[in-house]
Amino acid sequence: MSWLNKLFNVGDPPARVDYYEEGLALLAQGNFHEALTSLRLALKEAPGDTVVLQQIAIAYTRIGMTEEAIKTYRHVLQKDPMAAGAHYGLAFLLLRSGHDAEAAHHLEAFLTDHPRSGDAVRHVAHARRTLDGIRGDTEEGSE
């Protein structure tokens, strides 16, 4: 009888899809285009959510849509100037495109208020090494 209920949509309503969680899972699996679709649906449910927007920027980055990723990170920072993940992601995109001074600014902002979780340790170390490298290049260039 339950198949009849399903067929005629009787009984419990179908479970809601958590598009954000689905997007994260798809990102982890390397299905970046599909992840982007799910994350956009999550954003429709929570317009302007900076956490969702940061994941969208990550998906754009993985797909190679660098300009869209940069725009999305900048949008996050307009909404939340202290969003450490946006500073981190934006810094490395800017660095790749040769904007070292602006990248350094975002790395400094990230390091000022970086996450304290165990997972963040390697990102903090990477940001410090990168910033030291940028500063070293700047100091060498000014001599």
N, C-alpha and C positions, 0 to 999 in steps of 0.2 A: 504494500500500500504506500510505502514511502516514495517509491518512484512515481506514483500518481501525484502525490503531493508536490514533488519536484517538478513534474511535468506541467502541472497547473499552478505552480508557484503558491501552493497552499502550505501553511505551517510557518515555521521559523523563517524570517527573512534571511537572505544569503549574507554570509559574513562580509563585513566591509574589508576592502583591501587596504592595507597600510602601504601606500605608495612610497613613502619615504624609506621604510624598511626594505621594501622590494628593490628600490633604487640602490640602496647600499649593498644589498646582496648581489645585484647585477654588476655593480662596480667591482666588487671583490672577485667576481667570476671573469671579469674582463669583457663583459658585454656592455660596452660604453654607450652605444647608441640606444639600446634598450633601457639602460639605466637613466639616460637623459630623459627619455619619454616618461618613465615612472616618476622621476624627480620633478618634472614639469607638472605632472598631475598632482603631486604632493604640494607644489607651490600654489596650485589653484585652490586647494583646500585650506592653505595657510598663506595667503598673499603677503609677500614681503618678509617671510621668515628667513632670517639671515643664516641659520644653520642649513636650511634647504638650499639657499642660494650658493653657499660655499661648496656644497656637494655638486651643484650644477656646474660651478666653475671648474671643479676637479674633472668632471666628465668632459667638459669642453677641452680642457688641457690634454686629457688622454686621447681625445679624438683628433687633436691637432688644430682646434679652433682657438688659437692663441688670443686673437683680438677679442673674441667673445668672452673668453675666460678673464681677460684683463678688465673688460667693461663690467663683468659680473662682480669681480672682486672689488672694484671701485664703488659699485653700487652698494655692496655690503658695508664698506667703510663709511659711506655717506650715512647709512642707517645706524651703524655701530662703529665709531672710530677706534674702539678698543678691541675689535675682533681679531684676535691673534692669528687665527688660521688664515684670514684674508690677507693680513700683512705678510705672512710667511709665503703663501702661494703667489701673491702678487710680486713679492721681491724676486723670486726665482724666475718668473716670467719676464720681468723687466731686465734682469741680469742677462738672460738669453738674448734679449733684443738690444743689448748694448747700453742700457740706461743704468749704469752702475751707481751713480749718485742717488738717484731715486730709489734704486733697489736697497742701497745702504740705509736710507731713511726708514724703509719698511722693515728691514731686518732689526734695526735699532728699536723700532716700535714693538716688534714681536718680542724681542729679548727683554724689554722693559716690563712686560706683563705676560710672560709666556705661561703655557699650561704647566701644571706641576705633576701631572700623572706620570706613571712609569713609562708609558708609551711615548711621551713627549721628550724623553731624555735624548734620544738620538737626533730628534729634530732641533732641539736647542743646541746640541753640540755642532750639528751641521751649520746652523745659522751663525754661530760664533766663529767657526772656521772660515766660513764664506765672508763674513763681515771683516775679519782680520785680513783676509786676502784682498778684499776691495780696498781697505785702508792702506795696505802695503803697496798696492798698485798706484794708489793716489799719491802716497808719499814719494814713491820712486819717480812718478811723473812730474812732480813739482820741483825736483832738484835740478 
